[in-house]
Amino acid sequence: MGQSGESFSQPQQKSQMRVSVTGMVQAALFLPSSLWTIAVAFLYITNLFEKVDPNRFVTMTFCSMSSLGNLLCFGFSQSVFRNGIASVINKLKRHK
């Protein structure tokens, strides 16, 4: 971060924006997942879990979607990943 009064260069601003956006996406993924975990703990205590999610489909969906979203955020934040995807897209555009 720059000192007060200093402005960021364009690449620094893009990098900071990318970090901010991926952080917000990860928070948006974390909140429902953690709320479901708290709800599951409460349902186990009250013995209602078998009525709400007997086959564990909801629980597995929350876990899978949260993990997939975090994996995509981590991948997107890696420059090698971004550059690789960009080169694949460019190759696909040239072949059309």
Residue frames as a rotation matrix with the C-alpha (Angstrom) as fourth column:
MET 1
0.581 0.814 0.000 0.00
0.814 -0.581 0.000 0.00
0.000 0.000 -1.000 0.00
GLY 2
-0.220 -0.645 0.732 1.21
0.564 -0.696 -0.444 3.47
0.796 0.315 0.517 -0.74
GLN 3
-0.730 -0.055 -0.681 1.48
0.626 -0.453 -0.634 6.23
-0.274 -0.890 0.365 1.81
SER 4
0.332 0.914 -0.232 -1.32
0.715 -0.404 -0.570 8.75
-0.615 0.024 -0.788 2.04
GLY 5
0.400 -0.112 -0.910 -1.23
-0.391 -0.918 -0.059 11.15
-0.829 0.379 -0.411 -0.86
GLU 6
-0.729 -0.659 -0.186 0.43
-0.487 0.308 0.817 8.66
-0.481 0.686 -0.545 -3.21
SER 7
0.419 0.863 -0.282 -1.60
-0.841 0.252 -0.478 7.18
-0.342 0.438 0.832 -6.03
PHE 8
0.117 -0.305 0.945 -1.30
0.072 0.952 0.298 3.62
-0.991 0.033 0.133 -7.27
SER 9
-0.730 -0.333 -0.597 -0.05
-0.590 -0.135 0.796 2.89
-0.345 0.933 -0.098 -10.75
GLN 10
0.086 0.829 -0.552 -2.44
-0.976 0.181 0.120 1.20
0.199 0.529 0.825 -13.17
PRO 11
-0.175 -0.154 -0.973 -1.02
-0.179 0.976 -0.122 -2.34
0.968 0.152 -0.198 -12.69
GLN 12
-0.978 -0.188 -0.090 -1.09
0.060 0.158 -0.986 -1.89
0.200 -0.969 -0.143 -8.90
GLN 13
-0.480 0.871 0.103 -4.73
-0.823 -0.407 -0.396 -0.75
-0.303 -0.275 0.912 -9.05
LYS 14
0.169 0.528 -0.833 -5.70
-0.762 0.606 0.229 -3.77
0.625 0.596 0.504 -11.16
SER 15
-0.520 -0.446 -0.729 -3.88
0.094 0.818 -0.567 -6.09
0.849 -0.363 -0.383 -8.79
GLN 16
-0.972 0.178 0.152 -5.51
-0.194 -0.243 -0.951 -4.51
-0.133 -0.954 0.271 -5.74
MET 17
-0.158 0.968 -0.195 -8.95
-0.986 -0.164 -0.018 -4.70
-0.050 0.189 0.981 -7.38
ARG 18
0.010 0.102 -0.995 -8.42
-0.431 0.898 0.087 -8.38
0.902 0.428 0.053 -8.22
VAL 19
-0.836 -0.373 -0.403 -7.41
0.204 0.471 -0.858 -9.13
0.509 -0.800 -0.317 -4.63
SER 20
-0.782 0.591 0.195 -10.42
-0.544 -0.497 -0.676 -7.23
-0.303 -0.635 0.710 -3.31
VAL 21
0.041 0.847 -0.530 -12.86
-0.959 0.182 0.216 -8.99
0.279 0.499 0.820 -5.61
THR 22
-0.165 -0.134 -0.977 -11.53
-0.097 0.988 -0.120 -12.48
0.981 0.075 -0.176 -4.87
GLY 23
-0.982 -0.181 -0.061 -11.66
0.054 0.043 -0.998 -11.67
0.183 -0.983 -0.032 -1.15
MET 24
-0.465 0.881 0.089 -15.30
-0.837 -0.405 -0.367 -10.62
-0.287 -0.245 0.926 -1.43
VAL 25
0.146 0.491 -0.859 -16.16
-0.717 0.651 0.250 -13.76
0.681 0.580 0.447 -3.40
GLN 26
-0.550 -0.413 -0.726 -14.47
0.156 0.803 -0.575 -15.93
0.820 -0.429 -0.377 -0.79
ALA 27
-0.942 0.284 0.180 -16.39
-0.269 -0.314 -0.910 -14.15
-0.202 -0.906 0.373 1.97
ALA 28
-0.105 0.953 -0.283 -19.63
-0.995 -0.101 0.027 -14.69
-0.003 0.285 0.959 0.03
LEU 29
0.056 0.063 -0.996 -18.79
-0.330 0.943 0.041 -18.40
0.942 0.326 0.074 -0.18
PHE 30
-0.819 -0.491 -0.298 -17.72
0.109 0.378 -0.920 -18.66
0.564 -0.785 -0.256 3.44
LEU 31
-0.715 0.539 0.444 -20.81
-0.697 -0.506 -0.507 -17.11
-0.049 -0.673 0.738 5.01
PRO 32
0.341 0.901 -0.269 -23.45
-0.880 0.406 0.245 -19.57
0.330 0.153 0.932 3.74
SER 33
0.067 -0.400 -0.914 -21.10
-0.039 0.915 -0.403 -22.46
0.997 0.063 0.046 4.36
SER 34
-0.897 -0.441 -0.024 -20.41
0.023 0.008 -1.000 -21.46
0.441 -0.897 0.003 7.95
LEU 35
-0.402 0.836 0.374 -24.10
-0.914 -0.347 -0.209 -20.72
-0.045 -0.426 0.904 8.60
TRP 36
0.433 0.537 -0.724 -24.99
-0.590 0.776 0.223 -24.18
0.682 0.331 0.653 7.33
THR 37
-0.390 -0.665 -0.637 -22.32
0.149 0.637 -0.757 -25.69
0.909 -0.390 -0.149 9.61
ILE 38
-0.911 0.121 0.393 -23.85
-0.409 -0.376 -0.831 -23.90
0.047 -0.919 0.392 12.60
ALA 39
0.043 0.997 -0.070 -27.33
-0.993 0.050 0.108 -25.03
0.111 0.065 0.992 11.54
VAL 40
0.207 -0.034 -0.978 -26.14
-0.249 0.965 -0.087 -28.63
0.946 0.261 0.191 11.18
ALA 41
-0.818 -0.543 -0.188 -24.63
0.068 0.232 -0.970 -28.53
0.571 -0.807 -0.153 14.67
PHE 42
-0.632 0.666 0.396 -27.92
-0.751 -0.400 -0.525 -27.25
-0.191 -0.630 0.753 16.06
LEU 43
0.295 0.790 -0.538 -29.91
-0.876 0.448 0.177 -29.87
0.380 0.419 0.825 14.13
TYR 44
-0.235 -0.452 -0.861 -27.66
-0.023 0.888 -0.460 -32.65
0.972 -0.088 -0.220 15.43
ILE 45
-0.966 -0.140 0.216 -28.18
-0.200 -0.121 -0.972 -31.47
0.162 -0.983 0.089 18.99
THR 46
-0.348 0.922 0.171 -31.97
-0.817 -0.209 -0.537 -31.46
-0.460 -0.326 0.826 18.56
ASN 47
-0.624 0.011 0.782 -32.00
0.155 0.982 0.110 -34.73
-0.766 0.190 -0.614 16.56
LEU 48
0.484 0.827 -0.285 -33.72
-0.096 -0.274 -0.957 -33.02
-0.870 0.490 -0.053 13.60
PHE 49
-0.330 -0.719 -0.612 -30.90
-0.691 -0.257 0.676 -33.49
-0.643 0.646 -0.412 11.10
GLU 50
-0.832 0.025 0.554 -32.29
0.268 0.893 0.361 -36.76
-0.486 0.449 -0.750 9.72
LYS 51
0.209 0.972 0.105 -35.56
0.697 -0.073 -0.713 -34.97
-0.685 0.222 -0.693 8.89
VAL 52
0.553 -0.025 -0.833 -33.89
-0.303 -0.937 -0.173 -31.98
-0.776 0.347 -0.526 7.22
ASP 53
0.232 -0.599 -0.767 -31.10
-0.965 -0.045 -0.257 -33.67
0.119 0.800 -0.588 5.24
PRO 54
0.714 0.142 0.686 -31.47
-0.427 0.864 0.266 -37.45
-0.555 -0.482 0.677 5.51
ASN 55
0.837 -0.382 0.391 -29.24
0.540 0.688 -0.484 -38.33
-0.084 0.617 0.783 2.53
ARG 56
0.149 -0.806 -0.573 -26.70
0.486 -0.445 0.752 -35.55
-0.861 -0.391 0.325 3.20
PHE 57
0.161 -0.054 0.985 -27.34
0.979 -0.120 -0.167 -34.00
0.127 0.991 0.033 -0.22
VAL 58
0.911 0.209 0.356 -27.65
0.185 -0.977 0.103 -30.44
0.369 -0.028 -0.929 1.11
THR 59
0.723 -0.690 -0.043 -24.53
-0.113 -0.179 0.977 -30.78
-0.682 -0.702 -0.208 3.23
MET 60
-0.014 -0.753 0.658 -22.49
0.720 0.449 0.529 -32.22
-0.694 0.481 0.536 0.37
THR 61
0.452 0.232 0.862 -23.78
0.819 -0.490 -0.297 -29.49
0.354 0.840 -0.411 -1.98
PHE 62
0.993 -0.104 0.048 -22.69
-0.115 -0.892 0.438 -26.74
-0.003 -0.441 -0.898 0.42
CYS 63
0.405 -0.899 0.168 -19.27
0.036 0.199 0.979 -28.32
-0.914 -0.390 0.113 0.89
SER 64
0.020 -0.395 0.918 -18.76
0.900 0.407 0.156 -28.95
-0.435 0.824 0.364 -2.83
MET 65
0.652 0.286 0.702 -19.86
0.627 -0.723 -0.288 -25.50
0.425 0.628 -0.651 -3.99
SER 66
0.934 -0.353 -0.056 -17.78
-0.229 -0.710 0.665 -23.76
-0.275 -0.609 -0.744 -1.34
SER 67
0.193 -0.908 0.373 -14.71
0.249 0.413 0.876 -25.82
-0.949 -0.076 0.305 -2.23
LEU 68
0.142 -0.090 0.986 -15.18
0.985 0.114 -0.131 -25.28
-0.101 0.989 0.105 -5.96
GLY 69
0.890 0.253 0.379 -15.62
0.309 -0.947 -0.093 -21.54
0.335 0.200 -0.921 -5.52
ASN 70
0.739 -0.672 -0.052 -12.52
-0.293 -0.389 0.873 -21.25
-0.607 -0.630 -0.484 -3.36
LEU 71
0.068 -0.714 0.697 -10.52
0.608 0.584 0.539 -23.35
-0.791 0.387 0.474 -5.79
LEU 72
0.394 0.151 0.907 -11.55
0.886 -0.325 -0.331 -21.07
0.244 0.934 -0.262 -8.65
CYS 73
0.994 -0.051 0.098 -10.65
-0.077 -0.953 0.293 -17.96
0.078 -0.299 -0.951 -6.62
PHE 74
0.419 -0.898 0.134 -7.24
-0.081 0.110 0.991 -19.36
-0.904 -0.426 -0.027 -5.79
GLY 75
0.015 -0.397 0.918 -6.69
0.864 0.467 0.188 -20.35
-0.504 0.790 0.350 -9.42
PHE 76
0.710 0.329 0.623 -7.82
0.628 -0.695 -0.349 -16.99
0.319 0.639 -0.700 -10.75
SER 77
0.937 -0.334 -0.101 -5.42
-0.219 -0.788 0.575 -15.19
-0.272 -0.517 -0.812 -8.46
GLN 78
0.176 -0.916 0.360 -2.43
0.329 0.399 0.856 -17.04
-0.928 -0.032 0.371 -9.88
SER 79
0.170 -0.157 -0.973 -0.78
-0.705 -0.709 -0.009 -15.25
-0.689 0.687 -0.231 -12.78
VAL 80
-0.870 -0.492 0.030 0.32
-0.350 0.660 0.665 -18.53
-0.347 0.568 -0.746 -14.39
PHE 81
-0.421 0.814 0.401 -3.29
0.645 0.579 -0.499 -19.68
-0.638 0.048 -0.769 -14.40
ARG 82
0.438 0.618 -0.654 -4.50
0.016 -0.732 -0.681 -16.40
-0.899 0.287 -0.331 -15.91
ASN 83
-0.191 -0.601 -0.776 -1.79
-0.817 -0.341 0.465 -16.39
-0.544 0.723 -0.426 -18.57
GLY 84
-0.911 -0.132 0.391 -2.49
0.030 0.923 0.382 -20.02
-0.411 0.360 -0.837 -19.48
ILE 85
-0.027 0.982 0.188 -6.21
0.652 0.160 -0.741 -19.38
-0.758 0.103 -0.645 -19.88
ALA 86
0.389 0.128 -0.912 -5.50
-0.380 -0.880 -0.285 -16.27
-0.839 0.457 -0.294 -21.97
SER 87
-0.609 -0.673 -0.420 -3.26
-0.676 0.163 0.719 -18.22
-0.415 0.722 -0.554 -24.33
VAL 88
-0.734 0.427 0.528 -5.87
0.480 0.876 -0.040 -20.99
-0.480 0.224 -0.848 -24.71
ILE 89
0.324 0.901 -0.287 -8.57
0.405 -0.407 -0.819 -18.42
-0.855 0.149 -0.497 -25.50
ASN 90
0.105 -0.367 -0.924 -6.31
-0.688 -0.698 0.198 -16.70
-0.718 0.615 -0.326 -28.03
LYS 91
-0.895 -0.434 0.103 -5.59
-0.256 0.689 0.678 -20.03
-0.366 0.580 -0.728 -29.74
LEU 92
-0.359 0.847 0.392 -9.30
0.701 0.522 -0.486 -20.80
-0.616 0.100 -0.781 -29.89
LYS 93
0.436 0.505 -0.745 -10.01
-0.050 -0.813 -0.580 -17.38
-0.898 0.290 -0.329 -31.42
ARG 94
-0.336 -0.662 -0.670 -7.36
-0.753 -0.238 0.613 -17.91
-0.565 0.711 -0.418 -34.10
HIS 95
-0.937 -0.046 0.346 -8.82
0.107 0.905 0.412 -21.30
-0.332 0.423 -0.843 -35.11
LYS 96
-0.033 0.999 0.024 -12.33
0.429 0.036 -0.903 -19.93
-0.903 -0.019 -0.429 -35.67
